[in-house]
Amino acid sequence: MNLVYAIATLALIALGLAVVFGLLGVMNMAHGEFVMLGAYSVYVVQGAGLPFIAAVPLAFAVCGVIGYIVEWSIVRHLYSRPFDTLLATWGLSILMRKMVEVVFGRDYKSIDQILPGTVELLGVAYPAYRLLLLAVIAIFFGLLFLWYRQSNTGARIKAMVSNPPLAAAVGIDTARLARYTFIFGVCTAGLAGVALAPLVRIEPYMGIDYLLSSFFILVVGGLGSLEGLLIGSSVIGGSDAAISTLFSKTSGYMAVLSISILFLWLRPDGLFSRR
């Protein structure tokens, strides 16, 4: 069950980067910082005495506003220059970490358990919140898959990704569509931060590990498909969990890094790719 949990949470974390990098070609180095903002949203909400669910609209609002400003002021000018977007968003990530550090300090923050207790599952006691999180992630990905495959907006995004000039010629506002795709990507990162906040230590530098994990998943799974995202999460999450259990956390990280290097060398497009 821990393996399923690791795969599901990794997929949720990497979703935002998969959307922005896979569909727009923007390597958002500030992806982990948007996850961090989602986690701090929970801390703010609990400090104000509000219920946990209030952190979801707060995270969407914060990430959405910042994402809009970043896309409007920086990213939209660099869509055809991927290396420049990498450098620009890397600088943005540093700025975001320092701003959070100024507001909240560098010390670790923790929040109260949302759903304490365990549930008996196949004779094994498992944390209730993790089971709830698995169910929510499964439903979220199912709805997202159906929406992307069947909605008119999903069809417009596919057209924009496949051939931007042709999509613009038939009346699709590609600039606006790209903007809202970017905002959706950073908002899903914030949602991942909200979901994981009860299970992790919250601090300004927590997003770095999430960025690396997301990048490894895209290297293995490929860009531009939910299938690739789920397969990449399974390979990375499964390898990390299995080897960390048998040996050590460092060994698990080294195994994940080795797998990613092999994929970059032997199969640079990953297992699934729209290209």
VOGU-3710 file (C-alpha; in Angstrom, 3 decimals, decimal comma):
1> mnlvyaiatl> 0,000/0,000/0,000  2,933/2,321/0,663  4,037/1,745/-2,928  0,636/2,796/-4,295  0,702/5,865/-2,073  4,200/6,826/-3,264  3,212/6,486/-6,933  -0,045/8,445/-6,519  1,527/11,352/-4,642  4,440/11,563/-7,085
11> alialglavv> 1,988/11,708/-9,992  0,068/14,529/-8,307  3,281/16,451/-7,591  4,601/16,052/-11,146  1,286/16,856/-12,859  1,836/20,620/-12,872  5,325/20,309/-14,364  4,030/17,792/-16,920  1,360/20,266/-18,043  3,714/23,255/-18,293
21> fgllgvmnma> 6,755/21,442/-19,689  4,945/18,811/-21,738  2,354/21,053/-23,371  4,036/24,464/-23,430  7,717/23,488/-23,558  8,467/25,629/-20,493  10,817/24,085/-17,934  9,367/25,706/-14,832  12,183/25,590/-12,280  9,853/27,239/-9,749
31> hgefvmlgay> 7,492/24,236/-9,806  8,579/23,083/-6,352  8,024/26,557/-4,941  4,373/26,457/-6,018  4,073/23,147/-4,140  5,596/24,970/-1,161  3,026/27,778/-1,433  0,245/25,201/-1,290  1,717/23,708/1,890  2,067/27,136/3,508
41> svyvvqgagl> -1,574/27,822/2,615  -2,557/25,025/4,994  -0,320/26,494/7,701  -1,944/29,928/7,278  -5,454/28,490/7,309  -4,873/26,479/10,463  -3,248/29,467/12,137  -6,421/31,449/11,408  -8,581/28,724/12,937  -10,240/27,801/9,626
51> pfiaavplaf> -10,972/24,251/8,415  -8,406/22,414/6,303  -10,529/22,557/3,145  -10,233/26,370/3,143  -6,578/25,937/2,144  -7,635/24,704/-1,311  -9,192/27,991/-2,561  -6,415/29,943/-0,829  -3,719/27,912/-2,607  -5,551/28,285/-5,936
61> avcgvigyiv> -5,852/32,035/-5,428  -2,206/32,547/-4,434  -0,753/30,243/-7,105  -3,180/31,493/-9,745  -2,371/35,174/-9,190  1,380/34,573/-9,071  1,145/32,252/-12,086  -0,756/34,892/-14,070  1,815/37,577/-13,231  4,733/35,269/-14,071
71> ewsivrhlys> 3,210/34,172/-17,391  2,240/37,726/-18,371  5,523/39,360/-17,389  8,108/36,641/-18,125  7,062/33,338/-19,638  4,942/34,511/-22,573  7,964/36,319/-24,022  10,098/33,156/-23,855  7,897/30,349/-25,237  10,269/29,735/-28,134
81> rpfdtllatw> 13,372/29,941/-25,929  13,306/26,979/-23,504  16,771/27,595/-22,032  15,830/31,190/-21,243  12,640/30,064/-19,489  14,737/27,677/-17,403  17,028/30,486/-16,283  14,176/32,934/-15,686  12,102/30,524/-13,601  15,199/29,397/-11,698
91> glsilmrkmv> 15,704/33,000/-10,626  12,008/33,177/-9,780  12,327/30,090/-7,559  15,104/31,746/-5,550  13,035/34,922/-5,173  9,961/32,962/-4,022  11,964/31,017/-1,433  13,493/34,184/-0,024  10,126/35,948/0,153  8,584/33,028/2,041
101> evvfgrdyks> 11,625/32,976/4,316  11,131/36,660/5,118  7,444/36,179/5,923  7,497/32,829/7,763  11,139/32,329/8,763  13,411/29,399/7,965  12,263/27,066/10,734  10,135/24,006/10,065  6,374/24,365/10,315  4,006/21,546/11,111
111> idqilpgtve> 0,227/21,351/11,114  -2,333/19,320/12,997  -3,375/15,932/11,685  -6,424/16,245/9,445  -7,776/12,737/9,780  -6,008/10,936/12,628  -6,287/7,241/13,239  -5,927/4,155/11,087  -8,141/1,905/9,000  -7,855/-1,859/8,818
121> llgvaypayr> -7,077/-2,830/5,221  -6,441/-6,483/4,409  -5,497/-7,076/8,014  -3,042/-4,172/8,126  -3,603/-0,842/9,888  -3,068/2,042/7,464  -3,306/5,799/8,132  -6,799/7,043/7,354  -5,633/10,313/5,782  -3,397/8,505/3,303
131> llllaviaif> -6,303/6,312/2,205  -8,494/9,381/1,747  -5,719/11,066/-0,222  -5,365/8,038/-2,515  -9,100/8,074/-3,246  -9,114/11,819/-3,973  -6,082/11,545/-6,290  -7,667/8,639/-8,207  -10,914/10,578/-8,711  -9,046/13,760/-9,686
141> fgllflwyrq> -6,951/12,000/-12,336  -9,983/10,157/-13,688  -11,938/13,392/-14,121  -8,921/15,172/-15,602  -8,378/12,359/-18,125  -12,024/12,476/-19,252  -12,014/16,277/-19,450  -8,832/16,440/-21,514  -9,994/13,738/-23,918  -13,594/14,872/-24,416
151> sntgarikam> -13,892/18,618/-23,775  -13,655/21,377/-26,373  -10,923/23,061/-24,337  -8,896/19,864/-24,359  -9,237/19,708/-28,138  -8,055/23,319/-28,438  -5,025/22,590/-26,273  -4,118/19,601/-28,458  -4,438/21,766/-31,559  -2,292/24,509/-30,017
161> vsnpplaaav> 0,406/22,016/-29,019  0,423/20,210/-32,368  0,472/23,269/-34,651  0,263/26,727/-33,014  0,130/28,764/-36,286  -2,659/26,600/-37,701  -4,578/26,732/-34,411  -4,340/30,539/-34,448  -5,429/30,615/-38,096  -8,682/28,786/-37,303
171> gidtarlary> -9,576/31,239/-34,553  -8,069/29,724/-31,392  -6,642/32,367/-29,068  -3,373/30,501/-28,496  -1,846/33,213/-26,279  -4,770/33,150/-23,881  -4,961/29,354/-23,965  -1,252/29,058/-23,185  -1,629/31,510/-20,305  -4,432/29,548/-18,676
181> tfifgvctag> -2,631/26,265/-19,282  0,361/27,662/-17,397  -1,883/28,877/-14,569  -3,568/25,472/-14,373  -0,159/23,814/-14,096  1,013/25,962/-11,186  -2,353/25,646/-9,439  -2,133/21,848/-9,524  1,309/22,183/-7,931  -0,310/24,241/-5,171
191> lagvalaplv> -3,002/21,587/-4,783  -0,293/18,950/-4,331  1,244/21,084/-1,586  -2,098/21,302/0,210  -2,589/17,548/0,007  0,888/16,722/1,321  1,086/19,407/4,013  -0,191/17,167/6,850  2,485/14,576/6,036  5,650/16,653/5,536
201> riepymgidy> 7,711/19,305/7,253  6,921/22,702/5,766  9,870/25,020/5,131  11,058/27,407/2,385  13,386/24,906/0,688  10,978/21,954/0,595  10,215/22,466/-3,103  13,675/21,516/-4,380  13,201/17,775/-3,866  9,762/17,927/-5,484
211> llssffilvv> 11,203/19,599/-8,571  13,857/16,888/-8,939  11,347/14,076/-8,479  9,009/15,637/-11,045  11,823/16,028/-13,549  12,881/12,375/-13,112  9,280/11,274/-13,714  9,051/13,239/-16,975  12,412/11,876/-18,132  11,139/8,319/-17,748
221> gglgslegll> 7,488/8,762/-18,744  7,899/11,286/-21,532  6,099/14,551/-22,220  2,571/15,419/-23,162  0,481/12,465/-21,912  -1,165/11,365/-18,679  -0,132/7,811/-19,477  3,523/8,808/-19,479  3,049/10,683/-16,208  1,554/7,633/-14,488
231> igssviggsd> 4,135/5,218/-15,906  6,992/7,534/-14,953  5,592/7,891/-11,430  5,332/4,110/-11,147  8,924/3,530/-12,261  10,435/6,303/-10,135  8,203/5,818/-7,099  8,433/2,029/-7,210  12,209/1,993/-7,572  12,726/4,543/-4,820
241> aaistlfskt> 10,362/2,805/-2,389  11,712/-0,702/-3,030  15,420/0,131/-2,884  15,031/2,516/0,054  13,260/-0,240/1,991  15,884/-2,866/1,172  18,961/-0,667/1,621  18,776/3,045/2,485  17,159/6,301/1,372  20,431/7,350/-0,241
251> sgymavlsis> 20,531/4,099/-2,237  16,975/4,736/-3,407  17,853/8,222/-4,592  20,940/6,944/-6,415  18,845/4,273/-8,141  16,330/6,890/-9,314  19,142/9,101/-10,578  20,749/6,173/-12,430  17,446/5,225/-14,085  16,928/8,815/-15,223
261> ilflwlrpdg> 20,438/9,016/-16,680  19,904/5,753/-18,572  16,644/7,052/-20,042  18,276/10,334/-21,077  20,998/8,337/-22,802  19,040/5,462/-24,367  15,484/6,825/-24,689  15,510/10,629/-24,392  11,820/10,951/-25,367  10,719/8,690/-22,505
271> lfsrr> 8,232/5,821/-22,734  5,336/7,983/-23,949  5,675/11,216/-25,838  3,507/13,414/-28,006  6,550/14,265/-30,136
//
